[in-house]
Amino acid sequence: MAGIEEGKQAPNFALKGSDGKMHSLKEFSGKYLIIYFYPKDDTPGCTMEAKSFNEYLNQIKEHATVVGISKDDFDSHCKFSDKYSLRFLLLSDPESKTIKAYGSYGSRGIFGMGTLRKTFIISRTGKVLKVFPKVNPVGHGKEILETLKSFK
């Protein structure tokens, strides 16, 4: 699955968040949005990535809002968020519709088909500014912060 290219409109979504509310792309207009897709709550790589975003969140929030999306359900997101004191929203996409719309679904090698680790920076007007197609979870929060600063 090719995914969304830089410069194209980001696909809309309507997903339940770890705050218990429904969220859509439209509500984030007017600010940069970081959408990161990850395979599974509370697994080693996904935990490293979430903790990296949390570590740089105060600085990232000066520029953008961070949202993590996986197919895990609301309860799983809440447990994961509470366990690591995550300070950003996690959205549940149990049918992988949004995951697929962003091209973040495919072969994960020995793990079979599933959610791929990808990150998108969305502009204030809903266009994709930057795609990170293969993410190293270690230090990804810092990488995103540095990229955001380069947009200024």
N, C-alpha and C positions, 0 to 999 in steps of 0.2 A: 504494500500500500504506500503510495508516494507521499501523501500528506499535503499539508498546506505550505505554500511557498511564501517567502518574504515578499511583502508588498501587496499581498492578497488580503481580502476581508477575512477575519477570523470567524469560524463557524459559531453560531449562537448555541446556547445550551440552556437547559432548565434542570438543575440538579439539586438534590437535598444536601445541605451542608452539615458540618459537625456542630453547628449552632442550632440545628433543628429547623432551619428556614430553607425555603427554595431560593436558588440564586440563578441569575442569567448573565450573559455577557453584557447586556445593556446597562445593568446597574453599575458597572465598573467604568462606564464611559466618562471621559473628562480626566482620567488619570491613567498612567501606565499600569498594565496588569501583567504579572508573571504567572503563567499557568505551567505547572510542572506535572507531568504524568509519571506515575511510578507503579511498579507491579503489585506490591502487597504491604499492608501495614505490618509493622513490628518484625520485619525481616532485616538482616544485617545491612545490606546496601541501602534499603529504603530508610532505615533508621539513621544511617550516616547522613544521607541527603537531607532529611527533615531537620536533623540537628544542625547541619550547616546553614540552612535557611534561618533557623531560629537564632543562631549565633550572630548573624549579620542583619537580622530583621529590623532593628532600630534604624540602621543606616539605609537599608533598602526602602523602608517605609517613607523616607524623605522623598523618594522618587516614584514608588510603585506599591501596589498591593500584591501580596503573594497568595496563590491558591494552589493547593495540591489536589490532584484527581487520581483516583484508582477505582477499581470495581468493588472494593470492600464496602460493606454496608455501614449504616449510620452507627450502630453499636461498636463495630470494630474501629471506626474512625474516632469515636469518643474515647475508647480505651487507649488507643495509640496516642492521641493528643494529650490525654491526662497523664499517661505514663511518662512522657517526655516533656511535659509542660510546653507543648507547641502553642505559639501565639499567633497562628495564622489559620485560615479556614481550610478544611479538607472537604472535598465534594465527593459524593458517592455516585458512581456510574455503573450500576450492577449489570446493565445490558451492554455495556461498552459502546454505546452509540456515539457519545462525544469523543471517547478514546479513538474510535475508528474514524470519525469525522476529521480529526486532527492528524490522522496517519500514524497514530501511536499504538497500533496493534499489529502484531506480526509474529514471526518466528523468534523464539527466545532460546534457540539451540536445544540443549538437552532438557530444558524446561517446557518445551512445546510452544504452542501458540498462546499469546497473551499480551499484556500491556508492556510496551517498550518504554524505557526511561528516556523521555524527551522533554525539553523545556521550550516555551514560546514566550517572547516578550511582545505584548500587544500594545499598540499605540493608544493615545487618548481617543482616537476616532474609530478604534476597532480593527485597524490593519495590523498584520503581522510584521513587526519590525525585524525580529531576529529569531532564528530557529537554531536550537542546539540539538542536533539529531542523535548524537551519541554522548550521553552524559556520564562523566565520572562523578559518583556521588560525593567523594571526598573533596571538600573545598568548593563545591558548586555554588554555595551562597555567596562566597567571595567573588567568584567568576561573574555571577549575575550582577553584583554590585558594581564591579569594575566596568562591565558593559553598559549598565545604566548611566554611570557617570560620563561615559564617552558620548552619550546622546545630548548632553548639555551644551 
